[in-house]
């Protein structure tokens, strides 16, 4: 880690020489250096944590001065600083900082709604960050209300793309998946699962069961069944049915095979089928498996 600190410090120096101290590239490097100080400082006493906070406070001040208080980079630095204040037990400084973060994201959301429109992805990403800021402040009704707007916007975007591009175009699928996923943030897992099942069914109907994109959609469905113990038996059954085709069509090193293998092994392990989990690992080995 000391080598990483040296490399990051050298990167800061190089960017300062090339771009100047206030350039966004320089400020980004300084942010990374501050976080590296923090990671080095874990378990190493208060001095490193103090270095990290001092560095990050300077970056936050410079970003606010150069970029403004409602810029995502400034808000990201404040977010990191809030975490470090918590580590340093400076809890009395956190609420005011979180208020500033929420106010900043509210400005970003308003600006993007005005410039980009209410349903554009970048607007949704800003709303999600604002909802998280509301959650940090304990403003649960505001968080949920904003997430409901996110759900409605992703739904409108998914429907518009489906009309224009078709249900399985990658851009449509991206919007449909995001629309599905954000239901879990408001406790509506059943609606999420229904939407993910429809995505997988549309791929199978339109592209066929062995198409790589169909297999990817089915892997995503198996993973969603697994997550949060939504339906572990169905996750296992689907993964068992898929894994041979995923291996044959996509290859032994494909990320979808790696993901599906992990889902199946975890499903077996949590239902007491350790032998089956080991058999899957042996049948579909990965290069980074631990040596026996």
VOVOVEX-949013 format. One record per residue (C-alpha): x, y, z; residue number from 0. Coordinates in steps of 0.001 Angstrom, whole numbers. Layout:
<recs>
        c1        c2        c3   pator
         X         Y         Z     NUM
...
</recs>
This chain:
<recs>
        c1        c2        c3   pator
         0         0         0       0
      2912      2369       611       1
      3836      1885     -3034       2
       327      2873     -4030       3
       601      6030     -1913       4
      3847      6917     -3647       5
      2301      6316     -7062       6
      -744      8441     -6247       7
      1375     11235     -4812       8
      3469     11157     -7991       9
       274     11302    -10077      10
      -896     14352     -8134      11
      2439     16063     -8706      12
      2440     15200    -12408      13
     -1107     16443    -12977      14
      -413     19608    -11012      15
      2561     20346    -13280      16
       689     19487    -16468      17
     -2778     20891    -15769      18
     -2434     23146    -12742      19
     -3691     22721     -9163      20
     -7353     23461     -9885      21
     -7869     21232    -12920      22
    -10529     18512    -12420      23
     -7940     15800    -13237      24
     -5664     17118    -10496      25
     -8507     17351     -8009      26
     -9566     13776     -8823      27
     -6038     12541     -8168      28
     -5953     14387     -4855      29
     -9283     12791     -3893      30
     -7878      9331     -4636      31
     -4772     10112     -2602      32
     -6866     11173       388      33
     -8836      7929       292      34
     -5598      5964        21      35
     -4360      7693      3174      36
     -7536      6518      4859      37
     -7152      2896      3760      38
     -3537      2862      4856      39
     -4591      4354      8168      40
     -7038      1567      9021      41
     -5530       -29     12093      42
     -2532      2286     11982      43
     -3623      4937     14449      44
     -5102      8402     14211      45
     -2273     10093     12324      46
     -3077      8611      8922      47
     -6782      9249      9394      48
     -5995     12853     10219      49
     -3869     13085      7046      50
     -6758     11682      5013      51
     -9272     14133      6493      52
     -6974     17126      6080      53
     -6309     16217      2460      54
     -9959     15576      1700      55
    -11072     18812      3350      56
     -8702     20736      1081      57
     -9964     18860     -1970      58
    -13571     19559      -937      59
    -12861     23264      -503      60
    -11086     23479     -3860      61
    -13778     21540     -5690      62
    -16488     23734     -4195      63
    -14540     26834     -5250      64
    -13721     25599     -8766      65
    -16752     23479     -9647      66
    -19422     24840     -7323      67
    -21328     23336     -4421      68
    -23829     21578     -6684      69
    -21334     19611     -8804      70
    -21284     15795     -8549      71
    -17524     15768     -7914      72
    -17856     18208     -5027      73
    -20740     16185     -3609      74
    -18756     12962     -3925      75
    -15908     14514     -1943      76
    -18289     15670       759      77
    -19736     12167       871      78
    -16274     10671      1387      79
    -15553     13299      4015      80
    -18726     12384      5893      81
    -17552      8787      6104      82
    -14152      9837      7382      83
    -15696     12109     10000      84
    -17591      9077     11231      85
    -14386      7053     11458      86
    -12756      9896     13416      87
    -15779     10122     15757      88
    -16437     13701     14640      89
    -20150     12959     14604      90
    -21202     16516     15402      91
    -19867     17664     12016      92
    -21757     15091      9975      93
    -25372     16403     10010      94
    -24527     19818      8550      95
    -22368     18184      5872      96
    -25174     15793      4959      97
    -27565     18719      4661      98
    -25167     20374      2224      99
    -24935     17141       236     100
    -28715     16846        11     101
    -29064     20497     -1006     102
    -26400     20043     -3669     103
    -28019     16955     -5167     104
    -31388     18732     -5155     105
    -29816     21437     -7325     106
    -28286     18839     -9638     107
    -31659     17125    -10024     108
    -33435     20391    -10794     109
    -30786     21349    -13346     110
    -30924     17978    -15107     111
    -34714     17961    -15162     112
    -34590     21354    -16836     113
    -31781     20616    -19319     114
    -32258     16911    -20061     115
    -35853     16166    -19149     116
    -37443     14257    -16286     117
    -36982     10753    -17693     118
    -33383     10823    -18958     119
    -30968      8364    -17291     120
    -28647     11073    -15976     121
    -31627     12709    -14279     122
    -32505      9384    -12664     123
    -28959      8827    -11436     124
    -29017     12234     -9747     125
    -32412     11513     -8183     126
    -31078      8233     -6799     127
    -28166     10068     -5192     128
    -30558     12620     -3721     129
    -32745      9813     -2369     130
    -29664      8311      -717     131
    -28870     11701       820     132
    -32411     11907      2174     133
    -31934      8457      3673     134
    -28723      9561      5394     135
    -30699     12418      6942     136
    -33486     10133      8118     137
    -35980     11772      5765     138
    -37671      8490      4854     139
    -40908      9919      3357     140
    -38867     12182      1068     141
    -36620      9262        93     142
    -39532      7001      -789     143
    -41423      9725     -2669     144
    -38375     10474     -4796     145
    -37747      6791     -5513     146
    -41360      6450     -6652     147
    -40629      9198     -9171     148
    -37538      7264    -10280     149
    -39599      4110    -10759     150
    -42204      5974    -12807     151
    -39549      7651    -14954     152
    -37673      4424    -15700     153
    -41013      2849    -16591     154
    -41831      5631    -19051     155
    -38361      5468    -20601     156
    -38560      1669    -20904     157
    -41980      1915    -22584     158
    -40781      4615    -25000     159
    -37707      2613    -25965     160
    -39777      -549    -26374     161
    -42109      1235    -28812     162
    -39208      2710    -30745     163
    -36581       -33    -30589     164
    -38380     -3201    -29597     165
    -38460     -5095    -26277     166
    -35034     -6754    -26475     167
    -32893     -3977    -27938     168
    -29956     -3454    -25553     169
    -31008       133    -24793     170
    -34539     -1005    -24042     171
    -33305     -3842    -21858     172
    -31086     -1458    -19915     173
    -34082       750    -19097     174
    -36288     -2249    -18331     175
    -33703     -3747    -15967     176
    -33231      -449    -14152     177
    -36995       -55    -13869     178
    -37245     -3523    -12364     179
    -34330     -3161     -9974     180
    -35435        84     -8337     181
    -38648     -1550     -7084     182
    -36606     -3311     -4416     183
    -35637        51     -2900     184
    -39249       598     -1870     185
    -39869     -2985      -750     186
    -41708     -4246     -3850     187
    -39678     -7355     -4627     188
    -42599     -9180     -6246     189
    -43011     -6437     -8839     190
    -39275     -6507     -9513     191
    -39348    -10259    -10091     192
    -42365    -10029    -12398     193
    -40589     -7443    -14568     194
    -37349     -9464    -14730     195
    -39310    -12591    -15678     196
    -40939    -10660    -18531     197
    -37526     -9514    -19806     198
    -36253    -13101    -19858     199
    -39435    -14384    -21515     200
    -39266    -11724    -24247     201
    -35690    -12689    -25076     202
    -36565    -16362    -25317     203
    -39622    -15639    -27463     204
    -37894    -13249    -29865     205
    -34297    -14493    -29999     206
    -34604    -18161    -29097     207
    -33437    -20072    -26009     208
    -29793    -20467    -27054     209
    -29073    -16873    -28088     210
    -26296    -15320    -25987     211
    -28502    -12407    -24959     212
    -31291    -14785    -23969     213
    -28863    -16755    -21839     214
    -27663    -13520    -20226     215
    -31250    -12524    -19417     216
    -31890    -15954    -17912     217
    -28716    -15733    -15813     218
    -29895    -12369    -14533     219
    -33238    -13935    -13638     220
    -31587    -16812    -11740     221
    -29505    -14275     -9802     222
    -32581    -12191     -8952     223
    -34371    -15298     -7686     224
    -31375    -15919     -5428     225
    -30851    -12404     -4094     226
    -32517    -11768      -783     227
    -33783    -15369      -592     228
    -36601    -14372     -2908     229
    -36972    -17908     -4306     230
    -33917    -20079     -3731     231
    -35453    -23334     -5075     232
    -36436    -21613     -8327     233
    -32985    -20044     -8579     234
    -31357    -23464     -8232     235
    -33695    -25097    -10735     236
    -33134    -22397    -13347     237
    -29363    -22376    -12825     238
    -29233    -26178    -13162     239
    -31111    -25949    -16442     240
    -28964    -23127    -17796     241
    -25411    -23869    -16793     242
    -24639    -26440    -19492     243
    -25952    -24175    -22275     244
    -24165    -21137    -20871     245
    -20905    -23090    -20785     246
    -21393    -24447    -24311     247
    -22553    -21226    -25959     248
    -20672    -18519    -24061     249
    -17517    -20365    -23073     250
    -15685    -21454    -19956     251
    -14353    -17994    -19090     252
    -17469    -15926    -19710     253
    -18692    -13653    -16926     254
    -22215    -15052    -17224     255
    -20912    -18558    -16541     256
    -18925    -17271    -13586     257
    -22010    -15498    -12222     258
    -24336    -18466    -12753     259
    -21821    -20896    -11239     260
    -21620    -18715     -8112     261
    -25412    -18530     -7841     262
    -25762    -22297     -8164     263
    -22983    -23075     -5698     264
    -24376    -20631     -3150     265
    -27846    -22071     -3607     266
    -26549    -25572     -3001     267
    -24434    -24496       -24     268
    -27291    -22714      1731     269
    -29623    -25682      1299     270
    -27175    -28223      2715     271
    -26010    -29630      -615     272
    -22281    -29129      -118     273
    -21382    -32095     -2278     274
    -23340    -30708     -5209     275
    -21648    -27328     -4777     276
    -18216    -28990     -4933     277
    -19281    -30972     -7982     278
    -20262    -27764     -9827     279
    -16893    -26220     -8963     280
    -15109    -29289    -10307     281
    -17173    -29532    -13497     282
    -16872    -25833    -14336     283
    -13449    -24789    -13011     284
    -12284    -21186    -13114     285
     -8724    -19985    -13511     286
     -8822    -18089    -10238     287
    -10170    -20977     -8148     288
     -8012    -21543     -5052     289
     -5515    -24351     -5410     290
     -6342    -27508     -3498     291
</recs>
